[in-house]
């Protein structure tokens, strides 16, 4: 017998766990530190793109067959294959996997063993990854089920204590373009990109519980609200605490060092060890999951020409090389890549959510292609294109994309079957 509320809560926690990446925790405190007394608007911006977009991505995919391919094949099968491949590279060996390794080293190892070499530590990290990925062991999944609740409990203690007894005074930083900065910072979670690829997992889990048609969307919507509240609490709380560190740390402090500083201020050395262990293990489970997904995907798209084992080793090697650069350099590397991928991802999400009103395939394709081209141009030429509206705040692609969509509506209207 179906229990919609109970199932919505279960799926809501599953969604929360999917988006609750340990590596994401380094960004809200840093954002709060940059914004100071403007932190409230910062929370709004970060939550919109760091939480809202991923959940819209899940809801958009549910309008197809629950998968990314289901909503993009109408744009073109080759386009879908290329974009999916690029997304897997982004959330795999280029950005997300290396970031888990570098975050683990800088938060879980470096504060206690400052003389240890990152090259050796991260080599061990990826050997552990490969051990579980090649064995396809379920042990790490079991561990992961306990890690997320443990990390949530620790963070709740940090946030509640940090709110009740602030570690410092809130000060002005003179920051400008608060909302746009925060929206772009939310890109760094990469959760909207991951949501497009893994939406099918959530949709399938709801269908397996016996729900069909509109019931699936109803459960998904309720689950999304639960996930939004949980994520907003964590990200908002950490941003608030970060805003109280303006006069306590150097302006150029790294993302990971700031998080360690906050943990130490609120919970002491034991707290740093506790949160370091939890984040390190949570990063490990995340990277193993991403490595497994990527290896499986590339085996599938090459029809087995690139084996699962080969893919796992190559992805690990690429990730290892990038991870050795450190978290801050990985974040800098991610900015132009995410500035290319997010405009097209956002466009796909919104035209899908508005599919009852936007039924012209020409308009949809034109908008998606223009958003992609604009993302590439603005990433490479930057300030040279600041004459375009919103370009100076990182959203120069919006107006051209909307114009392309409107123009497309007048070109050979064609209903999507």
C-alpha atoms as one frame of an Amber mdcrd trajectory, in Angstrom:
protein
   0.000   0.000   0.000   1.332   3.403  -1.029   1.977   6.081   1.584   2.552
   9.284  -0.385   3.814  11.389   2.526   6.225   8.706   3.758   7.516   8.088
   0.238   7.883  11.832  -0.373  10.030  12.108   2.763  12.197   9.139   1.712
  12.698  10.530  -1.795  13.267  14.006  -0.315  16.149  12.702   1.788  17.491
  10.854  -1.254  17.441  14.108  -3.233  19.109  15.928  -0.359  21.866  13.296
  -0.228  22.343  13.494  -3.996  22.954  17.253  -3.909  24.649  17.393  -0.525
  28.229  17.096  -1.709  30.885  17.480   0.966  32.978  19.442  -1.519  30.183
  22.017  -1.792  30.571  22.986   1.859  33.654  25.083   1.162  31.742  27.661
  -0.910  29.032  29.130   1.408  31.465  30.199   4.198  33.750  31.775   1.616
  30.800  33.609   0.045  29.741  34.933   3.460  33.304  36.084   4.130  33.352
  38.019   0.834  29.950  39.636   1.326  29.953  40.456   5.045  26.859  42.444
   5.967  25.325  41.723   2.531  25.109  38.005   3.312  21.280  37.750   3.136
  21.151  38.567  -0.574  24.118  36.253  -0.999  22.182  33.373   0.533  19.279
  34.029  -1.848  21.538  33.956  -4.916  23.509  30.896  -3.863  20.377  28.924
  -2.968  18.709  29.835  -6.277  21.467  28.322  -8.410  22.962  25.878  -5.901
  19.634  24.363  -4.824  16.798  25.702  -6.982  18.351  24.884 -10.357  19.190
  21.245  -9.518  15.634  20.630  -8.341  14.206  22.333 -11.437  16.473  20.050
 -13.477  14.946  16.987 -11.805  11.416  18.319 -12.367  12.243  19.164 -16.004
  13.540  15.665 -16.681  10.342  14.233 -15.178   8.494  15.895 -18.058  10.308
  13.629 -20.476  10.780   9.990 -19.559  12.613  10.992 -16.411  16.010  11.255
 -18.121  18.172  13.976 -19.660  18.002  12.230 -23.032  14.228  12.318 -22.831
  14.175  16.122 -22.877  17.125  16.780 -25.205  16.702  14.217 -27.989  14.211
  16.578 -29.630  17.057  19.076 -29.969  19.174  16.409 -31.671  20.604  12.990
 -30.805  24.157  14.048 -31.683  23.761  17.195 -29.591  22.530  15.079 -26.666
  25.463  12.666 -26.950  28.069  15.438 -27.169  26.576  17.482 -24.323  26.160
  14.410 -22.099  29.789  13.452 -22.734  30.990  16.970 -21.870  28.864  16.974
 -18.702  30.348  13.646 -17.614  33.837  15.058 -18.142  32.942  18.134 -16.070
  31.460  16.251 -13.106  34.132  13.616 -13.498  37.863  13.932 -14.202  38.013
  17.658 -14.969  36.385  19.181 -11.901  34.241  17.268  -9.419  36.383  14.175
  -8.777  39.673  16.125  -8.438  37.922  18.565  -6.100  36.861  15.752  -3.754
  40.467  14.572  -3.530  41.929  18.053  -3.012  39.229  18.935  -0.456  39.934
  15.718   1.460  43.635  16.522   1.621  43.216  20.182   2.629  40.508  19.624
   5.254  41.065  16.087   6.541  44.857  15.674   6.297  46.740  18.979   6.063
  45.596  20.522   9.410  46.967  17.514  11.313  49.875  16.442   9.104  51.196
  19.667   7.519  54.388  18.022   6.229  52.644  15.237   4.311  52.957  15.446
   0.543  49.699  16.004  -1.387  51.172  14.001  -4.272  51.495  10.882  -2.120
  48.269  11.344  -0.152  46.166  11.837  -3.281  47.817   8.878  -4.994  46.648
   6.754  -2.056  43.204   8.399  -2.284  42.761   7.353  -5.917  44.121   3.854
  -5.291  41.378   3.469  -2.665  38.883   4.771  -5.229  40.019   2.230  -7.790
  39.875  -0.617  -5.265  36.155  -0.042  -4.681  35.301   0.928  -8.276  36.972
  -2.087  -9.881  35.484  -4.466  -7.323  32.104  -2.747  -7.715  31.731  -3.306
  -3.988  28.548  -2.315  -2.181  30.458  -1.737   1.067  31.128   1.914   0.254
  27.404   2.494  -0.461  26.581   1.108   2.982  29.181   3.366   4.584  27.776
   6.319   2.627  24.318   5.784   4.107  25.757   6.431   7.557  28.149   9.213
   6.551  25.575  11.680   5.256  23.469  11.620   8.462  26.648  11.878  10.569
  27.880  14.870   8.551  24.461  16.528   8.768  24.437  16.155  12.565  27.936
  17.647  12.875  27.072  20.553  10.566  23.804  21.196  12.396  25.753  21.525
  15.645  28.244  23.878  13.957  25.493  26.011  12.401  23.242  26.212  15.466
  26.155  27.070  17.748  27.555  29.521  15.205  24.193  31.296  14.948  23.518
  31.387  18.698  27.074  32.409  19.605  28.619  34.216  16.589  32.380  33.822
  16.334  32.881  37.440  15.318  31.217  40.679  14.257  29.587  41.198  10.887
  31.376  43.916   8.933  31.068  45.589   5.558  33.393  44.344   2.820  32.350
  46.870   0.194  31.281  44.025  -2.083  29.317  44.917  -5.223  27.091  42.951
  -7.620  26.002  40.830  -4.656  23.204  38.868  -6.327  25.058  38.072  -9.559
  28.197  37.063  -7.638  26.155  34.722  -5.465  24.298  33.227  -8.415  27.599
  32.469 -10.157  29.046  31.043  -6.933  26.129  28.605  -6.872  27.387  27.214
 -10.202  30.349  25.787  -8.277  28.173  23.133  -6.642  27.740  21.638 -10.154
  24.557  20.059  -8.836  22.347  21.287 -11.694  24.627  19.503 -14.179  24.689
  16.345 -12.097  20.893  16.486 -11.681  20.384  16.414 -15.442  22.483  13.256
 -15.707  21.132  11.397 -12.687  17.471  12.499 -12.719  16.459   9.085 -14.031
  17.622   7.464 -10.791  15.185   9.500  -8.693  12.286   9.144 -11.143  12.809
   5.378 -11.369  12.831   5.048  -7.582   9.405   6.741  -7.419   7.975   4.559
 -10.196   9.289   1.444  -8.433   7.187   2.427  -5.421   4.084   1.998  -7.577
   3.370   5.571  -8.652   2.307   6.495 -12.186   1.626   9.607 -14.258   0.768
  12.714 -12.244   1.424  10.850  -8.975   5.135  10.696  -9.850   5.298  14.476
 -10.242   3.319  14.994  -7.028   5.713  12.874  -4.966   8.681  14.501  -6.692
   7.406  18.005  -5.932   6.889  17.258  -2.230  10.282  15.561  -2.051  11.874
  18.588  -3.719  10.467  20.925  -1.063  12.007  18.750   1.677  15.384  18.763
  -0.081  15.250  22.549  -0.663  14.596  23.269   3.013  17.462  21.011   4.147
  19.993  22.371   1.666  18.959  25.984   2.250  19.498  25.466   5.988  23.033
  24.125   5.495  24.134  26.607   2.827  22.407  29.566   4.476  23.801  28.724
   7.911  27.372  28.381   6.649  27.091  31.635   4.672  25.837  33.408   7.814
  28.774  32.081   9.862  31.215  33.025   7.099  29.898  36.601   7.225  31.105
  36.793  10.838  34.718  36.008   9.870  35.449  39.193   7.917  37.624  40.695
  10.688  39.019  37.350  11.874  40.896  36.089   8.814  43.017  37.442   5.983
  41.045  38.501   2.879  42.896  35.998   0.709  42.206  32.952   2.904  41.516
  29.769   0.923  38.089  28.136   0.880  39.210  25.035   2.750  41.292  26.910
   5.336  38.292  29.100   6.153  36.067  26.060   6.772  38.720  24.515   9.038
  39.051  27.847  10.880  35.280  27.996  11.470  35.136  24.391  12.691  38.024
  25.071  15.085  36.440  28.288  16.407  33.108  26.616  17.094  34.028  23.052
  18.098  37.756  23.229  18.843  40.448  20.805  17.681  38.199  17.801  18.261
  35.558  19.431  16.056  38.093  19.953  13.271  39.053  16.281  13.458  35.412
  15.210  13.497  34.318  17.355  10.582  37.540  16.538   8.710  36.934  12.796
   9.022  33.289  13.099   7.993  34.025  15.334   4.995  36.966  13.178   3.905
  34.921   9.979   3.927  31.933  11.694   2.316  34.177  13.028  -0.468  35.490
   9.491  -0.967  31.992   8.037  -1.397  31.120  10.857  -3.818  34.221  10.353
  -5.958  33.690   6.580  -6.061  30.119   7.129  -7.232  31.178   9.626  -9.909
  34.061   7.420 -11.048  31.744   4.417 -11.357  29.112   6.431 -13.273  31.694
   7.909 -15.638  33.400   4.585 -16.336  30.050   2.955 -17.053  28.931   5.812
 -19.324  32.051   5.800 -21.495  31.901   2.006 -21.792  28.295   2.301 -22.966
  28.772   5.129 -25.520  31.794   3.384 -27.084  29.900   0.071 -27.249  32.513
  -1.578 -25.075  35.524  -0.401 -27.105  36.672   1.436 -23.989  36.253  -1.037
 -21.142  34.934  -0.135 -17.709  38.297  -0.983 -16.125  40.262   1.070 -18.670
  37.930   4.058 -18.200  38.228   3.898 -14.417  42.040   3.942 -14.586  42.218
   6.784 -17.138  39.649   8.934 -15.293  41.548   8.351 -12.037  44.861   9.390
 -13.610  43.418  12.592 -15.099  41.655  13.382 -11.819  44.860  12.765  -9.858
  46.889  15.169 -11.998  44.290  17.932 -11.644  43.723  17.237  -7.926  47.406
  17.863  -7.200  46.871  21.499  -8.246  44.816  22.166  -5.086  41.241  23.274
  -4.465  41.647  26.963  -5.304  43.260  26.253  -8.690  40.543  23.700  -9.488
  37.916  26.330  -8.663  39.644  28.813 -11.004  39.757  26.157 -13.726  36.058
  25.451 -13.234  34.888  29.049 -13.746  35.189  29.214 -17.578  33.969  25.615
 -17.979  30.877  26.191 -15.843  30.236  29.539 -17.554  29.928  27.575 -20.805
  27.847  24.692 -19.487  25.419  26.463 -17.157  23.791  28.785 -19.746  22.883
  25.853 -22.003  21.790  23.732 -19.028  19.596  26.542 -17.660  18.077  27.148
 -21.098  17.228  23.456 -21.525  15.686  23.343 -18.048  13.488  26.405 -18.596
  12.253  25.608 -22.118  11.346  22.155 -20.814   9.502  23.547 -17.787   7.592
  25.831 -20.194   6.897  23.110 -22.767   3.138  23.736 -22.608   3.738  27.237
 -23.988   6.899  26.749 -26.057   6.106  24.037 -28.604   8.116  25.299 -31.572
  11.168  23.063 -32.012  12.924  25.758 -34.068  12.628  28.226 -31.193  13.874
  25.652 -28.685  16.896  24.662 -30.770  17.769  28.263 -31.573  17.632  29.286
 -27.912  19.750  26.325 -26.785  22.380  26.827 -29.490  22.601  30.584 -28.867
  23.007  30.028 -25.117  25.832  27.581 -25.819  27.600  29.899 -28.274  27.208
  32.851 -25.887  28.612  30.805 -23.019  31.689  30.002 -25.094  32.158  33.589
 -26.318  31.802  35.170 -22.884  34.180  32.635 -21.340  36.896  33.340 -23.892
  36.462  37.060 -24.562  35.046  38.240 -21.223  35.249  42.005 -20.765  35.466
  42.656 -24.529  31.734  41.857 -24.682  30.674  43.958 -21.693  28.663  46.243
 -23.997  26.006  43.490 -24.074  23.370  43.886 -21.314  24.175  41.893 -18.131
  27.572  40.812 -19.511  29.484  42.739 -16.848  27.809  40.672 -14.116  28.242
  37.294 -15.817  24.836  36.898 -17.458  25.406  38.353 -20.917  23.967  35.190
 -22.489  20.443  35.786 -21.131  19.214  38.566 -23.466  20.587  36.989 -26.701
  19.031  33.648 -25.710  15.617  35.218 -25.053  15.812  37.117 -28.368  16.724
  33.886 -30.187  13.781  32.122 -28.561  11.345  34.871 -29.605  12.687  34.943
 -33.175  12.429  31.157 -33.348   8.757  31.308 -32.437   8.086  33.036 -35.775
  10.050  30.548 -37.906   8.049  27.578 -39.192   6.132  26.775 -36.006   6.161
  23.041 -35.479   4.478  21.142 -32.715   6.593  18.717 -30.685   5.058  15.263
 -30.780
